[in-house]
Amino acid sequence: IPAVLNLARATGTDLGEAAETAANNMRVFGLDSSKMASVADILTATANGSAQTLTDLAEALKMAGPQAAAAGDSITNVSAALGVLANMGIKGSLAGTALRKAYSQFAKTKVQAKLKAIGIATTDANGNLRAMPEIMADIAKHMNSLPTAKRLAFAEEIFDLRGSLAGLQLGGNIDQLNDFIRMLHN
């Protein structure tokens, strides 16, 4: 209860919404109830450290969370990505849908082959998806070497139309993503 009360107070939301958001995301990411304080801290820091409300973040996590969790990524990485997207004006279900699409694209063998051809691996040695920030850092290096027209075409080819929204913004702001992740770990 204290963690949820703090989440509600810190984000200016009502207690019911704060409790529902925290509990839903604990279930989505398979976290034990002993992690409630940590989840509340991540949600608070993400909402208050970016241009979004807890309601916006909850909508984004509703769309991206299940895909990210299935990919084995953490609530910290997903929240950081959503925080960066919100700071770029992409929030709520639009951000969540774009990020969800990026995760699903990385699992496709056709996309994996295209990325592998330029030296980017989306999976580890066991065939599991690497964490989104790691993949995005590799993609950012490649995208930043491309002229703008090719960068846009590459993003749409790799992320698909809906995912390119997240891919372009995260790939162009990888330092902000890493800074946001560090902030959430602290």
C-alpha positions in Angstrom: 0.0 0.0 0.0 2.7 2.6 0.8 4.3 2.2 -2.6 1.0 2.7 -4.4 0.1 5.7 -2.2 3.5 7.2 -3.1 2.9 6.5 -6.8 -0.5 8.2 -6.7 0.7 11.2 -4.8 3.9 11.6 -6.9 2.0 11.4 -10.3 -1.2 13.2 -9.3 -3.4 10.3 -10.1 -6.1 8.7 -8.0 -5.2 5.7 -5.9 -7.3 3.2 -7.9 -5.5 4.1 -11.2 -2.1 4.0 -9.6 -2.8 0.6 -8.0 -4.2 -0.8 -11.3 -1.3 0.5 -13.4 1.3 -0.9 -11.0 -0.5 -4.3 -10.5 -1.1 -4.8 -14.2 2.5 -4.2 -15.1 3.8 -6.4 -12.3 1.6 -9.2 -13.8 2.6 -8.5 -17.4 6.3 -8.6 -16.6 6.0 -11.6 -14.2 7.2 -9.7 -11.1 6.6 -10.8 -7.6 4.5 -8.6 -5.2 7.7 -7.9 -3.3 8.8 -5.8 -6.3 5.8 -3.3 -5.9 8.0 -0.5 -4.5 10.5 -0.9 -7.4 7.7 -0.9 -10.0 6.1 2.1 -8.4 9.4 3.9 -8.5 10.0 3.1 -12.2 6.5 4.2 -13.1 6.8 7.4 -11.0 10.3 8.3 -12.4 9.1 7.6 -16.0 5.9 9.6 -15.8 7.5 12.5 -13.9 10.8 12.4 -15.9 9.1 12.7 -19.3 6.4 14.6 -21.0 3.6 12.2 -20.1 1.2 11.4 -17.3 0.8 8.1 -15.5 -2.3 7.6 -17.6 -0.3 8.1 -20.8 2.3 5.7 -19.6 -0.3 3.1 -18.6 -1.8 3.2 -22.1 1.6 2.8 -23.7 2.6 -0.1 -21.4 -0.8 -1.7 -22.1 0.2 -1.9 -25.8 4.0 -2.5 -25.5 4.3 -4.4 -22.2 3.0 -7.9 -23.2 5.2 -8.0 -26.4 8.3 -6.7 -24.5 7.7 -9.2 -21.7 7.3 -12.0 -24.2 10.6 -10.9 -25.7 12.2 -11.1 -22.3 12.8 -7.4 -21.9 12.4 -5.6 -18.6 9.9 -3.0 -17.4 12.9 -0.7 -16.9 13.9 -0.8 -20.6 10.4 -0.5 -21.9 9.6 2.4 -19.5 12.8 4.2 -20.6 11.9 3.8 -24.3 8.4 5.1 -23.6 9.8 8.0 -21.7 12.1 9.0 -24.6 9.2 8.6 -27.0 7.0 10.8 -24.8 9.7 13.5 -24.8 9.5 13.4 -28.6 5.8 13.9 -28.4 4.9 10.3 -29.0 2.9 9.0 -26.0 0.0 6.8 -24.9 -1.2 4.0 -27.1 0.6 5.5 -30.1 4.0 5.1 -28.4 3.0 1.6 -27.1 1.8 0.4 -30.5 5.0 1.7 -32.2 7.3 0.0 -29.6 5.2 -3.2 -29.8 5.7 -3.3 -33.5 9.4 -2.9 -33.1 9.6 -5.9 -30.8 7.6 -8.0 -33.2 9.7 -7.0 -36.2 12.9 -8.0 -34.4 11.5 -11.5 -34.1 10.8 -11.9 -37.8 13.4 -14.0 -39.6 13.3 -11.8 -42.7 14.1 -8.7 -40.6 16.8 -10.6 -38.6 18.4 -11.6 -41.9 18.4 -8.0 -43.2 20.0 -6.8 -40.0 22.5 -9.6 -39.9 23.6 -8.7 -43.4 24.8 -5.3 -42.0 26.3 -6.8 -38.8 23.4 -6.4 -36.4 22.1 -9.3 -34.4 18.7 -9.2 -32.8 19.1 -12.5 -31.0 21.7 -14.0 -28.7 23.4 -17.3 -29.1 20.4 -19.1 -27.7 17.9 -17.5 -30.1 16.4 -15.2 -27.6 15.9 -11.5 -28.5 18.5 -9.2 -27.1 17.3 -6.3 -25.0 15.7 -3.4 -27.0 18.3 -0.8 -26.0 21.2 -3.0 -27.2 19.6 -3.7 -30.6 18.7 0.0 -30.9 22.2 1.1 -30.1 23.5 -1.1 -33.0 20.8 0.1 -35.3 21.5 3.8 -34.3 25.1 3.5 -35.4 24.0 2.2 -38.8 21.1 4.7 -39.3 23.3 7.6 -38.3 25.7 6.8 -41.2 22.9 6.9 -43.8 21.6 10.0 -45.6 18.1 11.1 -44.5 16.2 9.5 -47.4 17.9 6.1 -46.9 17.5 6.4 -43.1 13.7 6.8 -43.5 13.5 3.9 -46.0 15.7 1.7 -43.7 13.5 2.5 -40.7 10.3 1.6 -42.5 11.9 -1.6 -43.9 13.1 -2.8 -40.5 10.4 -1.5 -38.2 7.4 -1.5 -40.6 5.3 1.7 -40.9 4.0 1.7 -37.4 7.2 0.6 -35.7 9.3 3.1 -37.7 7.9 5.9 -35.4 9.7 4.3 -32.5 12.7 3.1 -34.5 13.5 6.6 -35.9 13.1 8.3 -32.5 14.9 5.8 -30.4 17.6 5.3 -33.0 18.1 9.0 -33.2 18.2 9.5 -29.5 20.1 6.4 -28.2 22.1 8.6 -25.6 18.8 9.8 -24.2 17.5 6.2 -24.0 20.7 5.1 -22.1 20.5 8.1 -19.8 16.8 7.3 -19.0 17.7 3.7 -18.2 20.5 4.8 -15.9 18.0 7.2 -14.2 15.5 4.4 -13.7 18.1 2.1 -12.2 19.0 4.8 -9.7 
